[in-house]
Every structure is written in structure tokens, then in C-alpha cells.
Amino acid sequence: MTEKTDNAPEAKEAGMHSLKRARLERLLTQRQLADKAKVSRTTVIAAERGEQVAELSKFRLAKALGMKPEELWPSAPKPEKK
């Protein structure tokens, strides 16, 4: 007998962008995160899809989640130290 594999949330989560994962862990809707970060909901949607968004938006989204941009976007430029 072949065991049926269930499409468990873990399987879907593997491909989930870290921004979406962080938002869901904090029980925020896209609208709530957008309002908190002072960006549009469209920006949140694009960022969660892995589409290109402005660096300022990445910073605002990360800050709204209590994180650093490089935690959500590993290739994000790190702020220069003066």
C-alpha cells in the first residue's frame, strides 16, 4: 500500500518568502503590515512574491517586523558604518 503524502503546511512553507513567514508568525495581515511599515499593500504583496521592491520599502518592512533587512533579504545591502 502506498502512503498518501499530505501537502502539509511545512511543504508549502519551504518555498515561502521569509517576509511572509515573519508576517504570519506575528499574526499580521498584509494590510496591517503595510500600515505599520507605511508602504502600500501592493508593495507587501510584491515583496512576498520575491519581486523587486525599493530598498527603503525593504527597510521599512523589516523594521515593522522588528528585524533587519538582511534577515529577510540575504542579498540586501548592509548599511554603511560611519
N, CA, C and O atoms as a CHARMM CRD file, in Angstrom:
* protein
*
  328
    1    1 MET  N      0.84000  -1.18500   0.00000 PROA 1      0.00000
    2    1 MET  CA     0.00000   0.00000   0.00000 PROA 1      0.00000
    3    1 MET  C      0.88200   1.24500   0.00000 PROA 1      0.00000
    4    1 MET  O      1.82700   1.34800   0.78200 PROA 1      0.00000
    5    2 THR  N      0.56800   2.17600  -0.87300 PROA 2      0.00000
    6    2 THR  CA     1.33200   3.41600  -0.95500 PROA 2      0.00000
    7    2 THR  C      0.76200   4.42100   0.02400 PROA 2      0.00000
    8    2 THR  O     -0.44700   4.64500   0.08400 PROA 2      0.00000
    9    3 GLU  N      1.65300   5.01600   0.78600 PROA 3      0.00000
   10    3 GLU  CA     1.22400   6.00400   1.76200 PROA 3      0.00000
   11    3 GLU  C      0.94400   7.32700   1.05700 PROA 3      0.00000
   12    3 GLU  O      1.75300   7.79700   0.25800 PROA 3      0.00000
   13    4 LYS  N     -0.18300   7.91200   1.35300 PROA 4      0.00000
   14    4 LYS  CA    -0.54700   9.18600   0.73600 PROA 4      0.00000
   15    4 LYS  C      0.23500  10.30200   1.41400 PROA 4      0.00000
   16    4 LYS  O      0.22600  10.43100   2.63800 PROA 4      0.00000
   17    5 THR  N      0.90900  11.10000   0.60200 PROA 5      0.00000
   18    5 THR  CA     1.63700  12.22500   1.17400 PROA 5      0.00000
   19    5 THR  C      0.71400  13.42300   1.19000 PROA 5      0.00000
   20    5 THR  O      0.10500  13.77500   0.18000 PROA 5      0.00000
   21    6 ASP  N      0.62600  14.02500   2.31800 PROA 6      0.00000
   22    6 ASP  CA    -0.23800  15.18100   2.50400 PROA 6      0.00000
   23    6 ASP  C      0.55800  16.44200   2.19900 PROA 6      0.00000
   24    6 ASP  O      1.70800  16.55800   2.62100 PROA 6      0.00000
   25    7 ASN  N     -0.02000  17.36500   1.49100 PROA 7      0.00000
   26    7 ASN  CA     0.62800  18.64800   1.24600 PROA 7      0.00000
   27    7 ASN  C      0.53000  19.48600   2.51100 PROA 7      0.00000
   28    7 ASN  O     -0.25200  20.43400   2.59300 PROA 7      0.00000
   29    8 ALA  N      1.32400  19.12400   3.47300 PROA 8      0.00000
   30    8 ALA  CA     1.30400  19.77800   4.77400 PROA 8      0.00000
   31    8 ALA  C      1.81000  21.21000   4.66300 PROA 8      0.00000
   32    8 ALA  O      2.52600  21.54200   3.71800 PROA 8      0.00000
   33    9 PRO  N      1.44800  22.05400   5.61200 PROA 9      0.00000
   34    9 PRO  CA     1.92200  23.43500   5.59100 PROA 9      0.00000
   35    9 PRO  C      3.44300  23.54300   5.53500 PROA 9      0.00000
   36    9 PRO  O      3.97400  24.50200   4.97500 PROA 9      0.00000
   37   10 GLU  N      4.15200  22.56300   6.11200 PROA 10     0.00000
   38   10 GLU  CA     5.62000  22.61200   6.08800 PROA 10     0.00000
   39   10 GLU  C      6.13700  22.57300   4.65700 PROA 10     0.00000
   40   10 GLU  O      7.11100  23.24800   4.32500 PROA 10     0.00000
   41   11 ALA  N      5.48500  21.78700   3.81400 PROA 11     0.00000
   42   11 ALA  CA     5.91600  21.68500   2.42600 PROA 11     0.00000
   43   11 ALA  C      5.71500  23.00700   1.69900 PROA 11     0.00000
   44   11 ALA  O      6.57500  23.43600   0.92900 PROA 11     0.00000
   45   12 LYS  N      4.59400  23.64200   1.94100 PROA 12     0.00000
   46   12 LYS  CA     4.31800  24.92800   1.31300 PROA 12     0.00000
   47   12 LYS  C      5.23300  26.00300   1.88200 PROA 12     0.00000
   48   12 LYS  O      5.65500  26.91100   1.16500 PROA 12     0.00000
   49   13 GLU  N      5.53800  25.89900   3.17500 PROA 13     0.00000
   50   13 GLU  CA     6.36100  26.89100   3.83800 PROA 13     0.00000
   51   13 GLU  C      7.78300  26.90500   3.30700 PROA 13     0.00000
   52   13 GLU  O      8.44900  27.93900   3.35600 PROA 13     0.00000
   53   14 ALA  N      8.25400  25.78400   2.80500 PROA 14     0.00000
   54   14 ALA  CA     9.62300  25.69700   2.31300 PROA 14     0.00000
   55   14 ALA  C      9.88600  26.71700   1.21500 PROA 14     0.00000
   56   14 ALA  O     10.98000  27.27500   1.14000 PROA 14     0.00000
   57   15 GLY  N      8.89200  26.96900   0.36000 PROA 15     0.00000
   58   15 GLY  CA     9.05900  27.92700  -0.71300 PROA 15     0.00000
   59   15 GLY  C      8.56800  29.32600  -0.35700 PROA 15     0.00000
   60   15 GLY  O      8.63400  30.23500  -1.18300 PROA 15     0.00000
   61   16 MET  N      8.08800  29.49800   0.83700 PROA 16     0.00000
   62   16 MET  CA     7.53300  30.76800   1.26200 PROA 16     0.00000
   63   16 MET  C      8.64200  31.78900   1.52700 PROA 16     0.00000
   64   16 MET  O      9.65100  31.47100   2.15500 PROA 16     0.00000
   65   17 HSD  N      8.45000  32.98900   1.05300 PROA 17     0.00000
   66   17 HSD  CA     9.43000  34.04600   1.28900 PROA 17     0.00000
   67   17 HSD  C      9.50000  34.33100   2.79000 PROA 17     0.00000
   68   17 HSD  O      8.48700  34.27500   3.48700 PROA 17     0.00000
   69   18 SER  N     10.68800  34.63200   3.27400 PROA 18     0.00000
   70   18 SER  CA    10.87300  34.86500   4.70900 PROA 18     0.00000
   71   18 SER  C     10.04700  36.04300   5.21700 PROA 18     0.00000
   72   18 SER  O      9.69100  36.07900   6.39500 PROA 18     0.00000
   73   19 LEU  N      9.73700  37.01000   4.34900 PROA 19     0.00000
   74   19 LEU  CA     8.88700  38.12900   4.76100 PROA 19     0.00000
   75   19 LEU  C      7.49700  37.62200   5.11600 PROA 19     0.00000
   76   19 LEU  O      6.94500  37.98600   6.15500 PROA 19     0.00000
   77   20 LYS  N      6.93800  36.79100   4.26200 PROA 20     0.00000
   78   20 LYS  CA     5.60600  36.25400   4.52700 PROA 20     0.00000
   79   20 LYS  C      5.61500  35.40000   5.79400 PROA 20     0.00000
   80   20 LYS  O      4.70700  35.48800   6.62100 PROA 20     0.00000
   81   21 ARG  N      6.64700  34.57600   5.93300 PROA 21     0.00000
   82   21 ARG  CA     6.75000  33.73200   7.12400 PROA 21     0.00000
   83   21 ARG  C      6.79000  34.59500   8.38700 PROA 21     0.00000
   84   21 ARG  O      6.09800  34.30700   9.36400 PROA 21     0.00000
   85   22 ALA  N      7.60300  35.65600   8.36100 PROA 22     0.00000
   86   22 ALA  CA     7.71800  36.54400   9.52600 PROA 22     0.00000
   87   22 ALA  C      6.39000  37.24500   9.81000 PROA 22     0.00000
   88   22 ALA  O      6.00000  37.40700  10.96600 PROA 22     0.00000
   89   23 ARG  N      5.69900  37.65900   8.74500 PROA 23     0.00000
   90   23 ARG  CA     4.40500  38.33400   8.92100 PROA 23     0.00000
   91   23 ARG  C      3.39100  37.38800   9.55600 PROA 23     0.00000
   92   23 ARG  O      2.67800  37.76600  10.48500 PROA 23     0.00000
   93   24 LEU  N      3.33200  36.16600   9.05300 PROA 24     0.00000
   94   24 LEU  CA     2.37800  35.19100   9.57800 PROA 24     0.00000
   95   24 LEU  C      2.70600  34.79800  11.01600 PROA 24     0.00000
   96   24 LEU  O      1.79700  34.58700  11.82000 PROA 24     0.00000
   97   25 GLU  N      3.98600  34.69900  11.34800 PROA 25     0.00000
   98   25 GLU  CA     4.38500  34.38100  12.72500 PROA 25     0.00000
   99   25 GLU  C      3.89400  35.45100  13.69700 PROA 25     0.00000
  100   25 GLU  O      3.62400  35.16800  14.86400 PROA 25     0.00000
  101   26 ARG  N      3.78400  36.67700  13.20100 PROA 26     0.00000
  102   26 ARG  CA     3.33300  37.79800  14.04100 PROA 26     0.00000
  103   26 ARG  C      1.83200  38.03200  13.92800 PROA 26     0.00000
  104   26 ARG  O      1.29200  38.99800  14.46800 PROA 26     0.00000
  105   27 LEU  N      1.17300  37.12700  13.21700 PROA 27     0.00000
  106   27 LEU  CA    -0.28500  37.16200  13.03900 PROA 27     0.00000
  107   27 LEU  C     -0.77400  38.47900  12.45000 PROA 27     0.00000
  108   27 LEU  O     -1.79900  39.01900  12.86600 PROA 27     0.00000
  109   28 LEU  N     -0.02000  38.98900  11.46900 PROA 28     0.00000
  110   28 LEU  CA    -0.39100  40.23500  10.80700 PROA 28     0.00000
  111   28 LEU  C     -0.95700  39.94400   9.42900 PROA 28     0.00000
  112   28 LEU  O     -0.51000  39.02200   8.74700 PROA 28     0.00000
  113   29 THR  N     -1.93800  40.73200   9.02400 PROA 29     0.00000
  114   29 THR  CA    -2.42100  40.66300   7.65100 PROA 29     0.00000
  115   29 THR  C     -1.47800  41.50700   6.79500 PROA 29     0.00000
  116   29 THR  O     -0.66400  42.26900   7.31400 PROA 29     0.00000
  117   30 GLN  N     -1.60000  41.36000   5.49100 PROA 30     0.00000
  118   30 GLN  CA    -0.79400  42.19200   4.59500 PROA 30     0.00000
  119   30 GLN  C     -1.11300  43.66700   4.81600 PROA 30     0.00000
  120   30 GLN  O     -0.20900  44.50300   4.82300 PROA 30     0.00000
  121   31 ARG  N     -2.38500  43.98800   4.99400 PROA 31     0.00000
  122   31 ARG  CA    -2.79800  45.36800   5.22900 PROA 31     0.00000
  123   31 ARG  C     -2.19100  45.90200   6.53200 PROA 31     0.00000
  124   31 ARG  O     -1.69800  47.03000   6.56400 PROA 31     0.00000
  125   32 GLN  N     -2.22300  45.11100   7.59600 PROA 32     0.00000
  126   32 GLN  CA    -1.66800  45.55200   8.87900 PROA 32     0.00000
  127   32 GLN  C     -0.17700  45.81900   8.76600 PROA 32     0.00000
  128   32 GLN  O      0.32100  46.81600   9.28900 PROA 32     0.00000
  129   33 LEU  N      0.54000  44.92800   8.08300 PROA 33     0.00000
  130   33 LEU  CA     1.97700  45.13900   7.90700 PROA 33     0.00000
  131   33 LEU  C      2.23200  46.37000   7.06300 PROA 33     0.00000
  132   33 LEU  O      3.11700  47.16500   7.37900 PROA 33     0.00000
  133   34 ALA  N      1.47000  46.54000   5.99700 PROA 34     0.00000
  134   34 ALA  CA     1.63500  47.71300   5.12800 PROA 34     0.00000
  135   34 ALA  C      1.42200  49.00000   5.92400 PROA 34     0.00000
  136   34 ALA  O      2.20500  49.94200   5.80500 PROA 34     0.00000
  137   35 ASP  N      0.37300  49.04100   6.72800 PROA 35     0.00000
  138   35 ASP  CA     0.09900  50.23600   7.53500 PROA 35     0.00000
  139   35 ASP  C      1.21600  50.49500   8.53800 PROA 35     0.00000
  140   35 ASP  O      1.65200  51.63300   8.71600 PROA 35     0.00000
  141   36 LYS  N      1.66900  49.44200   9.18600 PROA 36     0.00000
  142   36 LYS  CA     2.73300  49.57200  10.18500 PROA 36     0.00000
  143   36 LYS  C      4.04500  50.02700   9.55500 PROA 36     0.00000
  144   36 LYS  O      4.79600  50.79200  10.16000 PROA 36     0.00000
  145   37 ALA  N      4.32100  49.55400   8.33500 PROA 37     0.00000
  146   37 ALA  CA     5.56700  49.88900   7.64700 PROA 37     0.00000
  147   37 ALA  C      5.45300  51.17300   6.81500 PROA 37     0.00000
  148   37 ALA  O      6.44900  51.67300   6.29100 PROA 37     0.00000
  149   38 LYS  N      4.23700  51.69400   6.70300 PROA 38     0.00000
  150   38 LYS  CA     3.98300  52.88700   5.88600 PROA 38     0.00000
  151   38 LYS  C      4.36500  52.65900   4.41900 PROA 38     0.00000
  152   38 LYS  O      5.01200  53.48900   3.78100 PROA 38     0.00000
  153   39 VAL  N      3.93300  51.49100   3.91400 PROA 39     0.00000
  154   39 VAL  CA     4.08000  51.15600   2.49100 PROA 39     0.00000
  155   39 VAL  C      2.71200  50.68700   2.01000 PROA 39     0.00000
  156   39 VAL  O      1.80600  50.47600   2.81600 PROA 39     0.00000
  157   40 SER  N      2.56100  50.52600   0.71200 PROA 40     0.00000
  158   40 SER  CA     1.27800  50.05600   0.18400 PROA 40     0.00000
  159   40 SER  C      1.15600  48.53700   0.35000 PROA 40     0.00000
  160   40 SER  O      2.15700  47.83300   0.48000 PROA 40     0.00000
  161   41 ARG  N     -0.06900  48.05500   0.34300 PROA 41     0.00000
  162   41 ARG  CA    -0.30000  46.61300   0.40200 PROA 41     0.00000
  163   41 ARG  C      0.27700  45.95500  -0.84500 PROA 41     0.00000
  164   41 ARG  O      0.75500  44.82300  -0.78100 PROA 41     0.00000
  165   42 THR  N      0.23800  46.64900  -1.97500 PROA 42     0.00000
  166   42 THR  CA     0.81800  46.14100  -3.21400 PROA 42     0.00000
  167   42 THR  C      2.31300  45.88200  -3.04100 PROA 42     0.00000
  168   42 THR  O      2.84400  44.91200  -3.58200 PROA 42     0.00000
  169   43 THR  N      2.98600  46.74500  -2.29100 PROA 43     0.00000
  170   43 THR  CA     4.41500  46.56000  -2.02200 PROA 43     0.00000
  171   43 THR  C      4.63700  45.30000  -1.19200 PROA 43     0.00000
  172   43 THR  O      5.56800  44.53900  -1.45600 PROA 43     0.00000
  173   44 VAL  N      3.79000  45.07600  -0.19300 PROA 44     0.00000
  174   44 VAL  CA     3.90200  43.87100   0.63600 PROA 44     0.00000
  175   44 VAL  C      3.71000  42.63400  -0.23200 PROA 44     0.00000
  176   44 VAL  O      4.47200  41.67200  -0.12400 PROA 44     0.00000
  177   45 ILE  N      2.70300  42.65400  -1.08700 PROA 45     0.00000
  178   45 ILE  CA     2.43200  41.51500  -1.96300 PROA 45     0.00000
  179   45 ILE  C      3.63100  41.24100  -2.86700 PROA 45     0.00000
  180   45 ILE  O      4.06400  40.09700  -3.00300 PROA 45     0.00000
  181   46 ALA  N      4.16300  42.29400  -3.48200 PROA 46     0.00000
  182   46 ALA  CA     5.31800  42.13500  -4.38000 PROA 46     0.00000
  183   46 ALA  C      6.52100  41.58000  -3.62500 PROA 46     0.00000
  184   46 ALA  O      7.20200  40.67900  -4.11500 PROA 46     0.00000
  185   47 ALA  N      6.78300  42.11300  -2.44300 PROA 47     0.00000
  186   47 ALA  CA     7.92800  41.65700  -1.64700 PROA 47     0.00000
  187   47 ALA  C      7.76600  40.19000  -1.24800 PROA 47     0.00000
  188   47 ALA  O      8.73300  39.42900  -1.26900 PROA 47     0.00000
  189   48 GLU  N      6.55400  39.79800  -0.88800 PROA 48     0.00000
  190   48 GLU  CA     6.30800  38.40700  -0.50500 PROA 48     0.00000
  191   48 GLU  C      6.45700  37.45500  -1.69500 PROA 48     0.00000
  192   48 GLU  O      6.76300  36.27700  -1.51300 PROA 48     0.00000
  193   49 ARG  N      6.24700  37.95200  -2.88300 PROA 49     0.00000
  194   49 ARG  CA     6.42500  37.13800  -4.09200 PROA 49     0.00000
  195   49 ARG  C      7.87700  37.08500  -4.53200 PROA 49     0.00000
  196   49 ARG  O      8.22800  36.35600  -5.45900 PROA 49     0.00000
  197   50 GLY  N      8.72300  37.86400  -3.85900 PROA 50     0.00000
  198   50 GLY  CA    10.13600  37.88700  -4.22300 PROA 50     0.00000
  199   50 GLY  C     10.42200  38.83300  -5.37200 PROA 50     0.00000
  200   50 GLY  O     11.49100  38.77700  -5.98100 PROA 50     0.00000
  201   51 GLU  N      9.46000  39.70900  -5.67000 PROA 51     0.00000
  202   51 GLU  CA     9.65000  40.68300  -6.73200 PROA 51     0.00000
  203   51 GLU  C     10.49500  41.84600  -6.22100 PROA 51     0.00000
  204   51 GLU  O     10.69000  42.00800  -5.01600 PROA 51     0.00000
  205   52 GLN  N     10.98500  42.63900  -7.14400 PROA 52     0.00000
  206   52 GLN  CA    11.84200  43.76700  -6.80400 PROA 52     0.00000
  207   52 GLN  C     11.03600  44.85200  -6.10000 PROA 52     0.00000
  208   52 GLN  O      9.99200  45.27000  -6.60000 PROA 52     0.00000
  209   53 VAL  N     11.51000  45.30900  -4.95000 PROA 53     0.00000
  210   53 VAL  CA    10.91500  46.44700  -4.25000 PROA 53     0.00000
  211   53 VAL  C     12.04300  47.38900  -3.83500 PROA 53     0.00000
  212   53 VAL  O     13.20000  46.98400  -3.72200 PROA 53     0.00000
  213   54 ALA  N     11.69000  48.62900  -3.61500 PROA 54     0.00000
  214   54 ALA  CA    12.68200  49.64400  -3.26200 PROA 54     0.00000
  215   54 ALA  C     13.38200  49.29600  -1.94100 PROA 54     0.00000
  216   54 ALA  O     12.78800  48.70300  -1.04000 PROA 54     0.00000
  217   55 GLU  N     14.64500  49.67800  -1.85400 PROA 55     0.00000
  218   55 GLU  CA    15.42400  49.41000  -0.63500 PROA 55     0.00000
  219   55 GLU  C     14.77500  50.05800   0.58900 PROA 55     0.00000
  220   55 GLU  O     14.78000  49.47700   1.67400 PROA 55     0.00000
  221   56 LEU  N     14.21700  51.25600   0.41800 PROA 56     0.00000
  222   56 LEU  CA    13.54900  51.92300   1.53300 PROA 56     0.00000
  223   56 LEU  C     12.35800  51.10100   2.01600 PROA 56     0.00000
  224   56 LEU  O     12.11800  50.99500   3.21900 PROA 56     0.00000
  225   57 SER  N     11.62100  50.52700   1.08800 PROA 57     0.00000
  226   57 SER  CA    10.48100  49.67700   1.45600 PROA 57     0.00000
  227   57 SER  C     10.95000  48.43800   2.20100 PROA 57     0.00000
  228   57 SER  O     10.32200  48.02600   3.17600 PROA 57     0.00000
  229   58 LYS  N     12.04900  47.83900   1.75100 PROA 58     0.00000
  230   58 LYS  CA    12.60300  46.67700   2.45900 PROA 58     0.00000
  231   58 LYS  C     12.96700  47.05100   3.88700 PROA 58     0.00000
  232   58 LYS  O     12.67600  46.30800   4.82500 PROA 58     0.00000
  233   59 PHE  N     13.60300  48.20100   4.04700 PROA 59     0.00000
  234   59 PHE  CA    13.98700  48.66800   5.37900 PROA 59     0.00000
  235   59 PHE  C     12.74900  48.87400   6.25300 PROA 59     0.00000
  236   59 PHE  O     12.71900  48.44300   7.40600 PROA 59     0.00000
  237   60 ARG  N     11.73200  49.53300   5.70100 PROA 60     0.00000
  238   60 ARG  CA    10.50600  49.80100   6.47200 PROA 60     0.00000
  239   60 ARG  C      9.78600  48.51300   6.85900 PROA 60     0.00000
  240   60 ARG  O      9.30200  48.38400   7.98300 PROA 60     0.00000
  241   61 LEU  N      9.71400  47.56100   5.93300 PROA 61     0.00000
  242   61 LEU  CA     9.05400  46.28500   6.22600 PROA 61     0.00000
  243   61 LEU  C      9.80300  45.52900   7.31600 PROA 61     0.00000
  244   61 LEU  O      9.19600  45.00800   8.25200 PROA 61     0.00000
  245   62 ALA  N     11.11200  45.47400   7.18900 PROA 62     0.00000
  246   62 ALA  CA    11.90700  44.77600   8.19500 PROA 62     0.00000
  247   62 ALA  C     11.74500  45.43900   9.56400 PROA 62     0.00000
  248   62 ALA  O     11.55100  44.75800  10.57100 PROA 62     0.00000
  249   63 LYS  N     11.82600  46.75800   9.59300 PROA 63     0.00000
  250   63 LYS  CA    11.69700  47.49100  10.86300 PROA 63     0.00000
  251   63 LYS  C     10.32100  47.24600  11.49200 PROA 63     0.00000
  252   63 LYS  O     10.21200  47.07700  12.70600 PROA 63     0.00000
  253   64 ALA  N      9.28200  47.22700  10.66900 PROA 64     0.00000
  254   64 ALA  CA     7.92600  46.99100  11.17400 PROA 64     0.00000
  255   64 ALA  C      7.78800  45.60500  11.79900 PROA 64     0.00000
  256   64 ALA  O      6.94300  45.38800  12.66800 PROA 64     0.00000
  257   65 LEU  N      8.62300  44.67000  11.34900 PROA 65     0.00000
  258   65 LEU  CA     8.60500  43.30800  11.89100 PROA 65     0.00000
  259   65 LEU  C      9.63700  43.11100  12.99900 PROA 65     0.00000
  260   65 LEU  O      9.76600  42.01600  13.54600 PROA 65     0.00000
  261   66 GLY  N     10.37200  44.17900  13.32700 PROA 66     0.00000
  262   66 GLY  CA    11.39800  44.07400  14.36200 PROA 66     0.00000
  263   66 GLY  C     12.61500  43.29900  13.89300 PROA 66     0.00000
  264   66 GLY  O     13.27000  42.61800  14.68200 PROA 66     0.00000
  265   67 MET  N     12.91900  43.40500  12.59700 PROA 67     0.00000
  266   67 MET  CA    14.02600  42.65100  12.01300 PROA 67     0.00000
  267   67 MET  C     14.93300  43.58700  11.22700 PROA 67     0.00000
  268   67 MET  O     14.64200  44.77200  11.06200 PROA 67     0.00000
  269   68 LYS  N     16.04100  43.02400  10.74500 PROA 68     0.00000
  270   68 LYS  CA    16.95500  43.75300   9.87400 PROA 68     0.00000
  271   68 LYS  C     16.67500  43.30900   8.44100 PROA 68     0.00000
  272   68 LYS  O     16.31800  42.15300   8.21300 PROA 68     0.00000
  273   69 PRO  N     16.83400  44.21900   7.46400 PROA 69     0.00000
  274   69 PRO  CA    16.57300  43.83700   6.07200 PROA 69     0.00000
  275   69 PRO  C     17.35400  42.59800   5.62300 PROA 69     0.00000
  276   69 PRO  O     16.82800  41.77000   4.87900 PROA 69     0.00000
  277   70 GLU  N     18.59400  42.47000   6.06700 PROA 70     0.00000
  278   70 GLU  CA    19.40000  41.31600   5.63700 PROA 70     0.00000
  279   70 GLU  C     18.89100  39.99400   6.20400 PROA 70     0.00000
  280   70 GLU  O     19.25800  38.93000   5.70700 PROA 70     0.00000
  281   71 GLU  N     18.05300  40.04700   7.23600 PROA 71     0.00000
  282   71 GLU  CA    17.43900  38.82700   7.75600 PROA 71     0.00000
  283   71 GLU  C     16.33700  38.33700   6.81400 PROA 71     0.00000
  284   71 GLU  O     16.08600  37.13600   6.71600 PROA 71     0.00000
  285   72 LEU  N     15.69100  39.26400   6.12900 PROA 72     0.00000
  286   72 LEU  CA    14.60400  38.92400   5.21500 PROA 72     0.00000
  287   72 LEU  C     15.08100  38.78300   3.78400 PROA 72     0.00000
  288   72 LEU  O     14.56300  37.96300   3.02700 PROA 72     0.00000
  289   73 TRP  N     16.07000  39.58300   3.41300 PROA 73     0.00000
  290   73 TRP  CA    16.65600  39.55600   2.07600 PROA 73     0.00000
  291   73 TRP  C     18.15200  39.40400   2.24400 PROA 73     0.00000
  292   73 TRP  O     18.84900  40.40800   2.38800 PROA 73     0.00000
  293   74 PRO  N     18.67100  38.19200   2.23200 PROA 74     0.00000
  294   74 PRO  CA    20.10000  37.97200   2.46000 PROA 74     0.00000
  295   74 PRO  C     21.01700  38.76900   1.52100 PROA 74     0.00000
  296   74 PRO  O     22.15800  39.06200   1.87600 PROA 74     0.00000
  297   75 SER  N     20.53200  39.11600   0.34500 PROA 75     0.00000
  298   75 SER  CA    21.38000  39.87600  -0.58700 PROA 75     0.00000
  299   75 SER  C     21.18800  41.38400  -0.43800 PROA 75     0.00000
  300   75 SER  O     21.74100  42.15700  -1.22000 PROA 75     0.00000
  301   76 ALA  N     20.41300  41.80600   0.55300 PROA 76     0.00000
  302   76 ALA  CA    20.18500  43.24600   0.74900 PROA 76     0.00000
  303   76 ALA  C     21.47800  43.92900   1.15500 PROA 76     0.00000
  304   76 ALA  O     22.25400  43.37000   1.92900 PROA 76     0.00000
  305   77 PRO  N     21.72200  45.13000   0.64500 PROA 77     0.00000
  306   77 PRO  CA    22.94200  45.84600   1.02800 PROA 77     0.00000
  307   77 PRO  C     22.90200  46.20400   2.50300 PROA 77     0.00000
  308   77 PRO  O     21.87400  46.63000   3.03000 PROA 77     0.00000
  309   78 LYS  N     24.03800  46.02300   3.15700 PROA 78     0.00000
  310   78 LYS  CA    24.11600  46.33700   4.57800 PROA 78     0.00000
  311   78 LYS  C     24.43500  47.82800   4.72600 PROA 78     0.00000
  312   78 LYS  O     25.19700  48.38300   3.93400 PROA 78     0.00000
  313   79 PRO  N     23.84500  48.48200   5.75300 PROA 79     0.00000
  314   79 PRO  CA    24.10400  49.90500   5.94200 PROA 79     0.00000
  315   79 PRO  C     25.57000  50.15200   6.22800 PROA 79     0.00000
  316   79 PRO  O     26.22500  49.38900   6.93900 PROA 79     0.00000
  317   80 GLU  N     26.06900  51.23400   5.65800 PROA 80     0.00000
  318   80 GLU  CA    27.47800  51.59400   5.87700 PROA 80     0.00000
  319   80 GLU  C     27.64700  52.19200   7.26700 PROA 80     0.00000
  320   80 GLU  O     26.80900  52.96400   7.73100 PROA 80     0.00000
  321   81 LYS  N     28.74500  51.82300   7.92500 PROA 81     0.00000
  322   81 LYS  CA    29.05200  52.39700   9.24100 PROA 81     0.00000
  323   81 LYS  C     29.90500  53.63200   9.03200 PROA 81     0.00000
  324   81 LYS  O     30.85600  53.63100   8.25100 PROA 81     0.00000
  325   82 LYS  N     29.54700  54.67500   9.74100 PROA 82     0.00000
  326   82 LYS  CA    30.30600  55.94000   9.62000 PROA 82     0.00000
  327   82 LYS  C     31.16700  56.14100  10.81800 PROA 82     0.00000
  328   82 LYS  O     31.87900  57.14100  10.90600 PROA 82     0.00000
